[in-house]
Amino acid sequence: MITNKIFRLLLKNTLSNFSCVYYVTNYVRNNVGYMRSNYTYTT
């Protein structure tokens, strides 16, 4: 029972961390693409 609880907590933490990393990478990718398009537009 306790191990199941710990395992579930670990799984939840891993999922939240993964979603956070995915969100950050997506945000950086969007920003880089936006900056690149802006840069090519200004030059």
PEFEN-V140781 format. One record per residue. N is the residue number from 1. OMEGA is omega in degrees with one decimal (* if undefined). Layout:
N:OMEGA, N:OMEGA
This chain:
1:-178.9, 2:179.6, 3:178.1, 4:178.9, 5:-179.5, 6:-179.5, 7:179.8, 8:179.4, 9:178.3, 10:-179.6, 11:-179.5, 12:179.7, 13:-179.8, 14:-179.5, 15:-179.4, 16:178.1, 17:-179.4, 18:179.7, 19:179.1, 20:179.5, 21:179.6, 22:179.9, 23:-178.8, 24:-179.5, 25:178.0, 26:-179.8, 27:-179.9, 28:-179.1, 29:179.5, 30:-179.8, 31:-179.4, 32:178.9, 33:179.4, 34:179.7, 35:-179.2, 36:179.9, 37:177.2, 38:-178.6, 39:-179.6, 40:-179.4, 41:-176.8, 42:-176.6, 43:*
